[in-house]
Amino acid sequence: MQERKSRFTSLSGLDINRVYSRDNLKNWSPESDLGLPGEFPYTRGVYPTMYRGRLWTMRQFAGFGSADDTNRRFKYLLRLGQNGLSVAFDMPTLMGIDADDSRAHGEVGRCGVAISSLADMDRLFEDIPLDRVTTSMTINGPAAVIFAMYLAVAEKRGISVECLGGTLQNDILKEYIAQKEWLYPPEPSLRLITDTIAYCAKQVPKWHPVSISGYHIREAGSNAVQELAFTLYDGLTYVEAAVKAGLAVDSFVPQLSFFFNVHNDLFEEIAKFRAARRLWAREMERRYHPKDPRSLQLRCHAQTAGCSLTAQQPMNNVVRTTLQALAAVLGGTQSLHTNSMDETLALPTEDAAKLALRTQQIIAHETEITNSIDPLGGSYYVESLTNRLEEGARDYFRRLDEMGGMVKAIERGFPQRELLDASQRYQREVEQKERIVVGVTDYAEKEDRPIPTLKIGPEVEQEQIARLSDLRKSRDPFKMAGVLEELQEAASCSENLMPYLIDAVKAKATLGEICAALREVFGTYHEPMVL
């Protein structure tokens, strides 16, 4: 029978054989490359029992409108069986500006929840037990300020910060590479991150102060090899920065976590998770020689690929998300968000969010795939893909080392250019129908049936501005100005900024005011031109 086409490739451009055998694993060793779950190099999982001991955390990303709107959505998802919260912030919050800033007009509450003050954070988590629910916060440039608000809310409620569990994304390097939501230049941004790492190591031991994110790198157009390479190298960059700041490797690395995308190439995505664990363990061992095995273990969150969803025939997105979620679970993720089918059209409705969560629950409880750890381990195909992904990432590591590290590479525009080239290749393949997108390039329909969408009205912005006005009238302006001045003085030297940020939010300084005060010390960043 004639093949459909002469050449088959993965989404990363890896040539795929018709059939795989032991010959494809000539330099592969079951002892050194595979091992057992919970044992170096952790290819099969970081825990010896994996899902036999505990299922992954089902952490649905949610946030829209006001703090009250999102608080209601959080409670709805918790009632449905979600066991971890994940906060989406709106664009003004992500960019460190307040809702009443002229640059925020038309964006307040649109793509996430609007948070401008400690009072907003308090309302966001009203009646939610912070010491019993873990929280992930997807924010980067102003991450330390948002984290300070969260800690202050816990303190106000009499909850010890030692009891708080969760994750702060706080990954600024991938902002320069992919998402473009930075506030300050790389060096002071790294300083803010090392300050949060050091603070958590001493004060908030259950918290992950950085979630090194490949998700946005993939959404910006990278392939799986680039996502793997740039993400893990970013992680090594944070480790190096913290070590240079005087921290011992084993005092903070076990608190780091990772965040990966899950795209459509099922087996390549499964192999990516396995290669990530193995590569991280080997590189950490080679570069830093930690004594605590947890410093070698890559723990990660995963989210299904938003960039793979289509506005055309949105019901098809349920199938895409299901297969991507399956890949994440077979790959051994520690927590998972499944996208809603309507996310290319608007913020998820309650029904769409419920279906996305039920997708995870059906995989967990009805498919029986959690019965065996790493069920595809030993597959000639999967092990070959795992090897090739690791090899491809190592090639990028060598190039980044030669450039002097990730910051130098970003200043040269290297990772940005790699993403640009990869995204253009993929788009050409889609437009030339070398890759089929069901409902778009093929099997299209003249008209799609409309589905309900969630709308954010102008009243959200108006109400948020009114709250800010009331806040500014109610605070002690001299106290607020004093703590901001102390923050700037600390930023000008080498003191850890977290205590100063906590004092600032308690004094009712707003997110925008705090970020502006730091900008006066740290300056701004201008991206190099990428040709």
MIMARBA-186826 format. One line per field, with one value per residue (C-alpha): chain; x, y, z; residue in one letter. Coordinates in pm, 1 decimal. Layout:
REM MIMARBA-186826
ch <- (A|...) $
u <- (X|...) $
v <- (Y|...) $
w <- (Z|...) $
aa <- (A|...) $
***
This chain:
REM MIMARBA-186826
ch <- (A|A|A|A|A|A|A|A|A|A|A|A|A|A|A|A|A|A|A|A|A|A|A|A|A|A|A|A|A|A|A|A|A|A|A|A|A|A|A|A|A|A|A|A|A|A|A|A|A|A|A|A|A|A|A|A|A|A|A|A|A|A|A|A|A|A|A|A|A|A|A|A|A|A|A|A|A|A|A|A|A|A|A|A|A|A|A|A|A|A|A|A|A|A|A|A|A|A|A|A|A|A|A|A|A|A|A|A|A|A|A|A|A|A|A|A|A|A|A|A|A|A|A|A|A|A|A|A|A|A|A|A|A|A|A|A|A|A|A|A|A|A|A|A|A|A|A|A|A|A|A|A|A|A|A|A|A|A|A|A|A|A|A|A|A|A|A|A|A|A|A|A|A|A|A|A|A|A|A|A|A|A|A|A|A|A|A|A|A|A|A|A|A|A|A|A|A|A|A|A|A|A|A|A|A|A|A|A|A|A|A|A|A|A|A|A|A|A|A|A|A|A|A|A|A|A|A|A|A|A|A|A|A|A|A|A|A|A|A|A|A|A|A|A|A|A|A|A|A|A|A|A|A|A|A|A|A|A|A|A|A|A|A|A|A|A|A|A|A|A|A|A|A|A|A|A|A|A|A|A|A|A|A|A|A|A|A|A|A|A|A|A|A|A|A|A|A|A|A|A|A|A|A|A|A|A|A|A|A|A|A|A|A|A|A|A|A|A|A|A|A|A|A|A|A|A|A|A|A|A|A|A|A|A|A|A|A|A|A|A|A|A|A|A|A|A|A|A|A|A|A|A|A|A|A|A|A|A|A|A|A|A|A|A|A|A|A|A|A|A|A|A|A|A|A|A|A|A|A|A|A|A|A|A|A|A|A|A|A|A|A|A|A|A|A|A|A|A|A|A|A|A|A|A|A|A|A|A|A|A|A|A|A|A|A|A|A|A|A|A|A|A|A|A|A|A|A|A|A|A|A|A|A|A|A|A|A|A|A|A|A|A|A|A|A|A|A|A|A|A|A|A|A|A|A|A|A|A|A|A|A|A|A|A|A|A|A|A|A|A|A|A|A|A|A|A|A|A|A|A|A|A|A|A|A|A|A|A|A|A|A|A|A|A|A|A|A|A|A|A|A|A|A|A|A|A|A|A|A|A|A|A|A|A|A|A|A|A|A|A|A|A|A|A|A|A|A|A|A|A|A) $
u <- (0.0|138.5|208.5|-5.4|307.0|676.0|804.3|657.8|784.8|694.8|584.7|950.8|1057.0|1204.6|1189.6|961.2|1033.8|764.0|845.7|1083.2|1296.2|1590.3|1815.4|1684.9|1819.5|2179.8|2327.9|2036.7|2070.0|1766.6|1972.2|2116.3|1853.7|1531.1|1562.2|1265.6|1018.6|1161.2|1519.0|1785.6|1757.8|1379.6|1283.2|985.0|870.5|995.1|799.6|821.2|441.5|337.9|-41.3|-71.2|0.4|-170.9|-339.1|-212.0|-357.1|-644.1|-572.3|-801.9|-682.6|-950.0|-983.3|-1199.8|-1372.7|-1351.4|-1210.6|-1569.3|-1642.5|-1335.9|-1397.4|-1736.0|-1573.2|-1311.6|-1582.4|-1777.1|-1472.8|-1392.5|-1749.9|-1700.0|-1398.9|-1104.2|-832.3|-607.7|-662.1|-487.4|-523.3|-536.8|-470.0|-580.9|-333.2|-302.4|-214.5|35.9|200.5|213.1|-32.7|-351.5|-703.8|-730.1|-413.8|-498.0|-304.9|-544.8|-856.9|-1059.4|-847.6|-960.5|-1090.5|-1091.3|-834.7|-815.4|-899.0|-816.1|-596.4|-466.6|-442.6|-429.2|-805.7|-860.6|-648.5|-846.6|-1175.3|-1032.7|-982.2|-1274.9|-1397.9|-1131.1|-905.2|-557.6|-393.4|-587.3|-600.1|-288.5|-282.3|-91.2|-51.9|41.8|222.7|581.5|701.4|512.3|507.0|686.4|427.9|132.5|301.2|343.2|-33.0|-107.8|120.2|-36.4|-387.0|-279.2|-125.7|-442.4|-640.6|-403.9|-261.2|110.3|290.8|465.9|132.3|83.0|122.9|124.9|325.9|430.9|516.8|773.3|962.6|1088.2|1332.1|1054.2|889.5|1189.2|1188.0|817.6|537.7|679.4|528.7|838.5|875.2|1248.3|1578.3|1697.7|1949.2|1718.4|1440.1|1664.3|1737.8|1363.5|1335.0|1630.1|1478.9|1154.3|1351.1|1554.2|1246.4|1052.1|1348.1|1344.7|982.8|743.7|884.4|580.6|572.2|725.5|871.2|934.3|749.0|987.7|754.5|783.1|412.1|439.1|750.1|544.5|245.4|478.8|561.5|845.9|862.4|898.4|1279.4|1301.1|1041.5|1239.4|1577.9|1492.4|1277.0|1534.9|1815.6|1607.8|1580.8|1957.3|1996.0|1779.2|1978.3|2303.7|2167.5|2056.4|2389.4|2574.3|2347.4|2482.0|2215.8|2310.5|2168.2|1981.4|1825.4|1605.0|1613.2|1360.5|1110.6|1148.0|885.7|826.8|532.2|499.2|266.8|98.0|51.9|-105.8|179.6|81.1|397.6|637.1|466.9|486.7|855.5|911.4|807.7|1032.0|1328.1|1275.0|1309.0|1615.6|1789.8|1726.7|1858.6|2172.2|2248.2|2189.7|2416.1|2685.7|2681.1|2601.6|2647.0|2356.9|2336.5|1955.7|1800.1|1500.4|1729.1|1752.8|1379.2|1183.7|825.6|588.2|247.5|105.0|-158.0|-312.4|-215.0|-421.7|-257.6|-393.2|-757.4|-970.5|-1254.9|-1399.7|-1601.3|-1507.8|-1657.6|-1353.0|-1144.2|-1287.4|-1119.6|-790.2|-783.3|-864.7|-577.0|-336.2|-442.8|-387.5|-32.6|38.9|-80.2|110.1|410.9|385.3|279.8|219.2|-71.1|-281.3|-508.6|-734.7|-845.4|-1212.2|-1353.0|-1461.8|-1132.1|-1059.9|-1386.6|-1399.8|-1334.9|-1467.0|-1829.6|-1917.4|-2040.4|-1725.3|-1502.4|-1695.0|-1651.7|-1278.3|-1248.2|-1464.4|-1221.0|-945.2|-1171.3|-1275.7|-910.9|-826.8|-1113.4|-1247.4|-958.0|-742.2|-424.9|-315.6|-281.6|72.4|355.2|502.1|306.9|489.7|834.1|1043.5|851.2|1106.7|929.0|884.8|1237.7|1379.0|1181.4|1292.0|1655.6|1625.6|1447.5|1717.1|1989.9|1823.9|1794.0|2158.3|2262.8|2083.7|2249.2|2592.3|2506.3|2368.9|2676.1|2897.2|2700.6|2761.5|2421.8|2055.8|2066.8|2340.5|2147.4|1829.7|2022.0|2140.7|1785.5|1883.8|1590.0|1346.3|1473.1|1456.3|1088.5|1015.2|1167.5|986.3|648.6|687.5|775.4|468.4|240.6|372.5|306.2|-52.6|-115.6|30.6|-178.0|125.5|-41.3|-417.7|-616.0|-959.6|-1236.0|-993.3|-775.4|-992.1|-1346.2|-1449.4|-1813.9|-1970.5|-2130.9|-2056.5|-2332.8|-2293.8|-2211.8|-2268.4|-1976.7|-1890.8|-1895.2|-1712.8|-1889.7|-1751.4|-1898.0|-1609.0|-1359.5|-1581.7|-1626.5|-1254.4|-1165.1|-1418.3|-1263.5|-919.9|-1049.1|-1194.1|-868.1|-658.7|-889.9|-884.6|-508.6|-242.3|-52.8|253.3|287.1|240.8|501.7|742.1|727.9|776.1|1083.5|1219.5|1149.7|1349.7|1640.0|1644.7|1627.1|1931.7|2140.5|2137.0|1866.9|1593.5|1292.4|1014.6|974.1|960.9|700.9|486.1|507.5|413.0|97.5|-6.4|28.4|-226.2|21.4|-122.2|38.4|99.3|254.4|492.4|601.0|653.2|869.1|1088.3|1107.5|1270.4|1553.1|1570.7|1494.7|1312.0|1396.2|1399.0|1394.4|1661.5|1543.0|1500.5|1564.7) $
v <- (0.0|344.1|585.3|897.6|1107.5|1034.0|1222.8|1233.3|1475.2|1568.1|1920.6|1987.9|1876.8|1544.7|1281.3|996.4|639.6|402.6|160.6|161.9|-116.8|-171.7|-49.9|301.8|288.9|188.3|418.3|386.1|211.4|97.3|141.4|489.6|642.8|486.4|362.6|350.7|620.3|825.0|736.7|931.1|1045.8|1054.0|980.9|779.6|1028.9|1215.2|1005.4|626.3|590.5|874.4|859.2|532.6|742.7|1069.4|1208.0|1526.2|1856.1|1973.7|2345.5|2529.2|2875.5|3134.8|3509.6|3779.9|4104.5|4216.2|4034.5|3948.9|3796.2|3574.7|3480.2|3341.3|3143.5|3002.4|2879.5|2731.3|2533.5|2415.1|2286.4|2090.9|1909.7|2127.4|2098.1|2394.5|2758.0|2935.3|3311.0|3486.7|3860.7|4129.5|4315.2|4629.8|4413.5|4211.0|4535.3|4682.3|4967.6|5055.9|5042.2|5423.2|5467.1|5603.6|5313.4|5066.5|5204.0|4930.6|4647.3|4632.1|4285.2|4175.8|3895.7|3825.7|3970.1|4331.9|4362.0|4705.7|4690.3|4475.2|4527.8|4370.6|4068.6|4028.4|4026.2|3785.3|3517.3|3599.6|3288.2|3069.8|2886.0|2986.1|2736.5|2445.8|2538.3|2583.6|2886.1|2950.9|3308.8|3367.9|3699.5|3799.7|4162.8|4272.1|3920.6|4016.9|4289.4|4055.5|3793.7|4055.2|4120.5|3748.6|3716.1|4024.7|3880.2|3559.7|3755.3|3963.2|3639.1|3499.2|3234.3|3162.9|3203.6|2875.2|2704.9|2863.1|2639.4|2746.3|2887.1|3228.0|3223.2|3503.5|3394.9|3713.7|3556.8|3401.4|3745.0|3882.6|3571.9|3530.9|3704.1|4059.7|4164.4|4305.0|4611.5|4647.1|4542.0|4183.5|4236.1|4415.5|4176.4|3882.5|4056.6|4071.4|3700.6|3603.1|3811.4|3612.5|3286.5|3378.9|3498.6|3179.8|2959.1|3110.9|3216.7|3031.9|2677.9|2525.5|2790.6|2768.3|3119.4|3062.5|2853.4|2839.4|2855.3|2697.2|2744.7|3097.7|3011.2|2745.2|2976.6|3228.3|2973.0|2753.9|2382.7|2120.8|2114.2|2492.2|2493.1|2227.9|2393.8|2754.7|2666.2|2448.4|2690.2|2971.5|2751.9|2705.5|3083.4|3142.1|2882.5|3054.5|3398.2|3269.5|3093.8|3415.4|3594.9|3361.1|3090.3|2724.8|2512.4|2271.1|2556.4|2672.9|2450.1|2199.0|2489.4|2565.2|2430.1|2423.0|2488.4|2325.1|2350.7|2037.5|2051.8|1814.3|1572.0|1312.4|1103.0|1395.2|1572.7|1263.3|1232.6|1602.8|1563.3|1258.5|1433.9|1742.3|1544.2|1357.9|1663.3|1874.8|1599.9|1550.3|1920.6|2003.0|1712.7|1818.5|2190.6|2210.5|1865.4|1903.6|1672.2|1679.6|1456.5|1693.2|1947.4|1706.7|1644.7|1848.8|1897.8|2063.2|2201.0|2158.9|2339.6|2231.5|2442.1|2755.9|2824.2|2493.0|2589.3|2726.1|2975.3|2767.0|2468.2|2532.8|2200.8|2038.5|2201.6|1954.6|1672.3|1858.5|1940.7|1582.8|1438.5|1702.5|1633.5|1263.2|1338.9|1543.7|1262.3|994.1|1225.1|1248.3|1606.0|1709.9|1944.7|2027.2|2291.2|2193.4|2476.2|2543.7|2502.6|2867.7|3035.0|3149.3|3343.7|3490.1|3414.2|3067.7|3034.6|2826.5|2536.9|2533.5|2551.9|2265.1|2047.4|2120.6|2013.2|1704.8|1608.5|1574.2|1388.5|1135.4|1073.0|1030.7|803.6|623.3|545.4|338.4|491.7|594.6|230.7|197.0|449.4|566.1|302.8|395.3|354.4|116.7|191.8|206.1|509.1|702.1|632.5|737.2|1062.6|1123.8|1081.9|1309.3|1583.1|1573.8|1583.8|1879.2|2068.8|1996.5|2147.6|2470.0|2453.9|2448.6|2747.0|2944.6|2864.6|2989.9|3317.4|3376.4|3267.4|3345.3|3716.5|3775.0|3563.5|3765.8|4091.4|3954.5|3850.1|3484.3|3299.6|3554.7|3490.4|3112.8|3140.2|3367.8|3121.2|2821.6|2995.7|3097.6|2740.3|2603.1|2866.6|2791.0|2420.6|2495.5|2736.0|2489.5|2210.2|2008.9|2006.9|1975.9|2178.3|2019.6|2272.5|2532.9|2403.4|2095.1|1987.4|2350.3|2457.1|2768.6|2868.7|2773.5|2745.9|3031.3|2932.1|3137.1|3357.3|3553.5|3932.3|4188.2|4523.2|4873.2|4869.4|4651.0|4926.0|5197.8|5013.1|4936.5|5301.6|5403.2|5158.9|5301.7|5653.7|5550.8|5378.4|5685.6|5898.4|5655.9|5602.2|5798.9|5967.5|6043.1|5683.0|5556.7|5797.5|5699.2|5325.5|5385.7|5594.8|5314.3|5067.9|5279.9|5308.1|4929.0|4882.4|5106.8|4868.8|4491.9|4439.0|4181.4|4375.4|4140.3|4288.6|4638.0|4532.9|4380.7|4705.1|4902.1|4704.0|4719.7|5099.0|5086.4|5169.8|5045.4|4805.7|5087.5|5317.1|5047.4|4946.2|5311.0|5367.1|5072.2|5190.2|5511.8|5300.9|5012.8|5192.3|5044.0|4790.1|4824.5|4506.4|4455.9|4447.2|4092.3|4052.3) $
w <- (0.0|-92.9|194.2|220.3|171.3|135.7|441.5|791.9|1054.0|1409.4|1494.6|1578.4|1232.5|1346.0|1072.4|1180.7|1070.9|949.3|1229.7|1528.1|1671.4|1907.5|1625.0|1685.7|2042.4|1979.9|2245.4|2486.6|2823.2|3026.9|3344.5|3286.8|3054.0|3181.9|3538.8|3774.8|3885.6|4171.0|4080.3|3890.3|3610.8|3675.9|3314.6|3438.0|3702.4|4007.9|4260.2|4305.3|4323.6|4087.7|4025.1|4217.6|4525.6|4431.8|4122.5|3962.7|4089.5|3871.5|3860.5|3619.4|3514.7|3598.8|3626.5|3474.8|3561.6|3921.6|4222.2|4320.6|3977.3|3993.7|4357.1|4251.8|3966.7|4207.2|4442.7|4151.4|4033.5|4385.9|4420.1|4096.0|4240.3|4137.5|4400.1|4322.4|4219.1|3932.3|3885.8|3548.9|3578.5|3333.6|3113.5|3328.9|3630.5|3425.7|3315.0|3665.5|3612.5|3797.9|3656.6|3658.5|3449.5|3103.4|2947.6|3112.5|2944.4|2774.9|2921.8|3284.4|3368.2|3004.3|2989.3|3361.9|3701.4|3785.0|4096.2|4191.9|4571.0|4881.6|4918.5|4575.1|4671.6|4993.3|4799.9|4540.3|4807.1|5033.5|5222.2|5057.1|5307.5|5191.8|5427.2|5271.5|4899.8|4687.5|4458.6|4137.5|4015.5|3652.3|3666.2|3601.2|3587.2|3901.8|4051.4|4374.0|4443.9|4385.3|4606.2|4879.9|4862.4|4895.9|5198.8|5357.5|5311.8|5483.9|5772.1|5807.9|5845.9|6105.5|5870.8|5903.7|5572.9|5652.7|5580.9|5238.0|4935.1|4574.0|4287.1|4160.9|3792.5|3831.1|3515.8|3354.7|3107.3|2902.3|2890.1|2701.3|2481.0|2410.1|2598.4|2612.0|2946.4|3117.5|3340.6|3400.4|3235.2|3285.8|3567.3|3816.7|3716.3|3807.6|4137.1|4216.8|4140.4|4357.0|4637.5|4619.3|4602.3|4910.3|5100.4|5027.7|5121.3|5471.3|5527.6|5291.8|5256.8|5082.8|4810.2|4461.2|4406.4|4034.0|3778.1|3484.1|3189.7|2848.4|2791.3|2655.4|2455.7|2277.0|2235.4|2068.4|1799.5|1923.6|1859.4|2134.0|2119.4|2160.6|2437.7|2621.9|2567.7|2645.1|2945.5|3115.5|3036.7|3190.6|3499.5|3512.6|3477.3|3785.8|3977.9|3883.6|3981.5|4321.5|4382.2|4297.1|4546.3|4815.5|4835.8|4869.5|4586.9|4813.0|5011.5|4722.6|4410.8|4554.9|4559.2|4187.0|3947.7|3572.5|3341.6|2999.3|2702.9|2564.6|2187.8|1936.9|1857.8|2118.0|2136.7|2097.0|2387.4|2608.6|2523.0|2597.0|2962.0|3000.4|2832.9|3051.7|3374.2|3253.8|3113.0|3424.9|3653.4|3446.3|3404.0|3771.7|3870.0|3623.4|3699.8|4073.8|4236.9|4485.0|4784.3|4814.0|4542.8|4528.5|4361.7|4067.6|4036.9|3783.2|3898.2|3654.9|3575.5|3225.1|3023.0|2697.3|2395.8|2355.3|2018.6|1884.4|1943.3|1661.8|1646.0|1362.0|1484.5|1850.7|1963.6|1797.5|2069.2|2321.4|2129.4|2094.7|2465.4|2564.8|2362.0|2490.9|2849.3|2787.6|2670.0|2983.8|3209.5|3017.8|3037.5|3416.3|3497.9|3860.9|3785.5|3481.3|3331.3|3043.7|2813.7|2754.6|2405.2|2380.4|2470.9|2115.6|2122.1|2473.5|2837.7|2930.7|3031.0|3337.7|3124.9|2912.0|3220.3|3379.4|3069.6|3066.6|3429.9|3371.3|3093.0|3351.5|3592.9|3327.6|3234.7|3602.9|3704.5|3396.0|3160.9|3402.7|3254.5|3604.5|3709.1|3573.8|3599.0|3266.9|3067.4|2744.6|2898.0|2687.8|2369.0|2088.2|1942.1|2268.2|2389.2|2051.3|2062.1|2422.2|2319.7|2018.2|2212.9|2477.9|2212.0|2039.0|2367.7|2452.3|2120.2|2218.9|2563.0|2398.2|2181.0|2477.0|2686.5|2404.6|2392.5|2762.6|2892.4|2838.9|2923.2|2664.3|2412.6|2472.3|2425.0|2089.4|1997.2|1954.7|2118.4|1977.8|1626.7|1673.4|1773.2|1478.5|1232.5|1386.9|1388.3|1025.4|924.6|1099.6|945.6|597.3|650.7|753.8|466.0|215.7|372.4|467.0|808.6|829.6|1083.6|1097.3|1041.9|906.9|623.5|566.5|656.8|685.7|703.7|559.7|887.7|1244.8|1498.8|1749.7|2106.5|2423.9|2528.7|2840.9|2800.5|3016.5|3021.8|3088.2|3439.5|3559.5|3476.0|3620.3|3949.2|3977.5|3923.1|4189.6|4438.8|4370.3|4426.1|4762.1|4854.8|4782.0|4998.4|5291.7|5331.5|5515.3|5229.4|5441.6|5560.0|5205.3|5065.7|5342.7|5272.5|4899.6|4975.4|5195.4|4913.4|4669.6|4912.6|4955.5|4578.1|4541.2|4752.4|4799.3|5062.2|5004.1|4876.1|4988.3|5342.6|5191.5|4935.1|5209.9|5407.0|5094.8|5018.6|5386.0|5366.9|5081.1|4805.7|4478.1|4232.6|3985.6|4246.5|4370.5|4020.9|3923.3|4233.0|4138.8|3778.2|3897.6|4041.2|3793.4|3467.3|3166.1|2896.8|2519.3|2313.3|2046.2|1686.5|1560.8|1189.0) $
aa <- (M|Q|E|R|K|S|R|F|T|S|L|S|G|L|D|I|N|R|V|Y|S|R|D|N|L|K|N|W|S|P|E|S|D|L|G|L|P|G|E|F|P|Y|T|R|G|V|Y|P|T|M|Y|R|G|R|L|W|T|M|R|Q|F|A|G|F|G|S|A|D|D|T|N|R|R|F|K|Y|L|L|R|L|G|Q|N|G|L|S|V|A|F|D|M|P|T|L|M|G|I|D|A|D|D|S|R|A|H|G|E|V|G|R|C|G|V|A|I|S|S|L|A|D|M|D|R|L|F|E|D|I|P|L|D|R|V|T|T|S|M|T|I|N|G|P|A|A|V|I|F|A|M|Y|L|A|V|A|E|K|R|G|I|S|V|E|C|L|G|G|T|L|Q|N|D|I|L|K|E|Y|I|A|Q|K|E|W|L|Y|P|P|E|P|S|L|R|L|I|T|D|T|I|A|Y|C|A|K|Q|V|P|K|W|H|P|V|S|I|S|G|Y|H|I|R|E|A|G|S|N|A|V|Q|E|L|A|F|T|L|Y|D|G|L|T|Y|V|E|A|A|V|K|A|G|L|A|V|D|S|F|V|P|Q|L|S|F|F|F|N|V|H|N|D|L|F|E|E|I|A|K|F|R|A|A|R|R|L|W|A|R|E|M|E|R|R|Y|H|P|K|D|P|R|S|L|Q|L|R|C|H|A|Q|T|A|G|C|S|L|T|A|Q|Q|P|M|N|N|V|V|R|T|T|L|Q|A|L|A|A|V|L|G|G|T|Q|S|L|H|T|N|S|M|D|E|T|L|A|L|P|T|E|D|A|A|K|L|A|L|R|T|Q|Q|I|I|A|H|E|T|E|I|T|N|S|I|D|P|L|G|G|S|Y|Y|V|E|S|L|T|N|R|L|E|E|G|A|R|D|Y|F|R|R|L|D|E|M|G|G|M|V|K|A|I|E|R|G|F|P|Q|R|E|L|L|D|A|S|Q|R|Y|Q|R|E|V|E|Q|K|E|R|I|V|V|G|V|T|D|Y|A|E|K|E|D|R|P|I|P|T|L|K|I|G|P|E|V|E|Q|E|Q|I|A|R|L|S|D|L|R|K|S|R|D|P|F|K|M|A|G|V|L|E|E|L|Q|E|A|A|S|C|S|E|N|L|M|P|Y|L|I|D|A|V|K|A|K|A|T|L|G|E|I|C|A|A|L|R|E|V|F|G|T|Y|H|E|P|M|V|L) $
***
